[in-house]
Amino acid sequence: MTDRRPLIAIVDDEESVRVALRRLCNAYGLEARTFVSAQQLFASLDEYRPDCLVLDAEMPECGGLEAQAILQERGTSIPAVVITGRDDDTMRTRSLAAGACAYLYKPVDAEALLDAIRRAIGASS
Amino acid sequence: MVLLAVSYYLAARLGLGFRFQDSQIGVVWPANAVLLAALLLTPTRRWWVVLVATALAHAVAVASVTPAWRAAWQIAGNALFITSTALVLRRVPGLPLTFETRRQVFAYSAIAFVLPALYAFTTPAFVRALFHLELAPGSTLATTLLRVTLSNATVLLLVAPVVLLWAQFPVHRLKELSARRLWEAGAVVLSVLAVGMVAFGTGPEIAVGVPLLWVFPPLLWVAVRFGPVGASTALLGVAALSVWGTARQLGPFVLMTHADRVLSLQLFWIVMCTPVMLLAAVIWERERVEDALQAHRTQLAHLTRVATAGELSSSLAHELRQPLTAILANAEAAQVLLTRDGVDLREVRAILEDIAEQDKFAANVIGRLRSLLEKEEPHFEMLAMETTVGDALALSRGTVERSGVQVETQIAPGLPRVRGDPVQLLQVVLNLVVNGCESMSATPAPDRRLRLRVARQDSEYVEVLIADSGTGLPQGREDRVFEPFFTTKKTGLGLGLAIGRSIVSAHGGRLWGENNLLRGATFHLLLPMDHANDGPTAADRHRR
């Protein structure tokens, strides 16, 4: 890891969740930026390179799993923590198989989320 | 028992006033109705107390007009007659005697004719007539038997039901009567009095014939609207008016000889009683059946709501997890911020505001779910269908999102209110929304659109239109989806649309579906406007 604050991209279609997770990450010394959709994230990747993604598993048009697949297709390797509001073991298995570093259920505990982010960043560095 | 003895005494004194001229036979002996009611309402092991109390009351009441030996005979004869009648009534029509079923009225009427006829053979009047002792002028053995039989049958048919029903009537229920019902009762009483005055209180040449029939419309009104209690009371009232008029040499019965007059009065009462009581019982039975059907319909509607809530449970859990995630993350962020020097109070305030907002959002989700699961009697109030549509969309948001469906909502401005049960109408709209989403599972994702429109339809109805682009309805048999247990889904009871249609019908509206020209189906929900109220809607209970 470098001395700069780690950059975290939070992608969730639910504004209240985006804002709250950004505050949490910022409070713990992470530099968080939020995206309303995976497409918005993809569009920003040319000028912005996050150290870790926090992806909502269910979003309209492109969910967390699809976003991982698209990033892999593009050859972009960013560690991802997937969060979900549904109890879906199949989705969990598929996300982890697709390279997600962690699969967490909402409501996400701060300690668990930050631990997953740190592990994801640590594993990729 | 003191109350019983006093009641019996008063009834006996009243009965002494109603006697055939030159005869010991009473026109009607209401004391027997008091004794019968007391026996039927008392356990058999306590009957001896009832019999002793009424025997003493009888002896005192008739002491001044009847020799002791005759009084003793009357007491023994009445006790035998009424006790045997009570025993038969306990076994045949069953207890409690409420006159609320045809079976009870038929059985009671038959017993009220047969037992008095048999008892007539044991009376002192019959024995005297048999041996030609103290026979009233013009009387024969047959007329004596007829008089005694009709006298006792009149008591059983006319007086006993009133005493029995009022003795069992929960008086506190009178306080629960609505003002409208009380006004109606007052109007009934007045109409009975009015026709009674015309029929029995005018000169005999006027009252004979048609005016006598005028007593039936108010009696039928009472039977239809006030059940056996009202019917039996009104019958007694008409009988009392007929006695009042006849005693004043008015009404149609005074045109006959005295003996015929009394027999005609008794026959008139008896002929009135059974049909009116029977009508009251038939209406009562029918209303109970309708009540039971309504209760079953309500239970079934609740069951389908529970089933719908079950189908939505994972979506609703998702709905709750979003605000809970926001609340937890915000709270944990605030905890960290508050440990720092130079706390950013603006940020903390913003966090607290968001926490409060998300908490309210979660409470609304729970409130909507609770209202859906509540098992309540239908509760009609003035409501806005756009609110119902909004609530249905809020409840089904998770399902809509998971189905990848885009929802378009069009709400016409200035919509009038409808009168309905908010939970039941929510159930109908929610069911249509969920069905629409599920029908589009095979539709390509970009084409999954659910269109909801709330608008006026003519000047009488508010229409909720729900159009999907799914599989559509069975071609040529579109209405089959409203048949109970018809389903095209792998899960579900197949009752949602059937219940939905019965709910809408109960609201005076219509629910039907039709296939779209290109793809999918459109459901139309029409509800009558509430013209009586154009004010603001009642606040939705779950939004409190």
Chai-1 contact restraints between the chains, C-beta under 6 A:
chainA,res_idxA,chainB,res_idxB,connection_type,confidence,min_distance_angstrom,max_distance_angstrom,comment,restraint_id
A,E14,B,Q322,contact,1.0,0.0,6.0,A-B,restraint_1
A,S16,B,A326,contact,1.0,0.0,6.0,A-B,restraint_2
A,S16,B,Q358,contact,1.0,0.0,6.0,A-B,restraint_3
A,V17,B,Q322,contact,1.0,0.0,6.0,A-B,restraint_4
A,V17,B,T325,contact,1.0,0.0,6.0,A-B,restraint_5
A,V17,B,A326,contact,1.0,0.0,6.0,A-B,restraint_6
A,A20,B,A326,contact,1.0,0.0,6.0,A-B,restraint_7
A,A20,B,A329,contact,1.0,0.0,6.0,A-B,restraint_8
A,A20,B,N330,contact,1.0,0.0,6.0,A-B,restraint_9
A,L21,B,A329,contact,1.0,0.0,6.0,A-B,restraint_10
A,R23,B,A333,contact,1.0,0.0,6.0,A-B,restraint_11
A,L24,B,A329,contact,1.0,0.0,6.0,A-B,restraint_12
A,L24,B,E332,contact,1.0,0.0,6.0,A-B,restraint_13
A,L24,B,A333,contact,1.0,0.0,6.0,A-B,restraint_14
A,A27,B,A333,contact,1.0,0.0,6.0,A-B,restraint_15
A,A27,B,V336,contact,1.0,0.0,6.0,A-B,restraint_16
A,A27,B,L337,contact,1.0,0.0,6.0,A-B,restraint_17
A,G85,B,H318,contact,1.0,0.0,6.0,A-B,restraint_18
A,G85,B,R321,contact,1.0,0.0,6.0,A-B,restraint_19
A,R86,B,H318,contact,1.0,0.0,6.0,A-B,restraint_20
A,K106,B,R321,contact,1.0,0.0,6.0,A-B,restraint_21
A,K106,B,T325,contact,1.0,0.0,6.0,A-B,restraint_22
A,P107,B,L324,contact,1.0,0.0,6.0,A-B,restraint_23
A,P107,B,T325,contact,1.0,0.0,6.0,A-B,restraint_24
A,P107,B,L328,contact,1.0,0.0,6.0,A-B,restraint_25
A,V108,B,T325,contact,1.0,0.0,6.0,A-B,restraint_26
A,A110,B,E332,contact,1.0,0.0,6.0,A-B,restraint_27
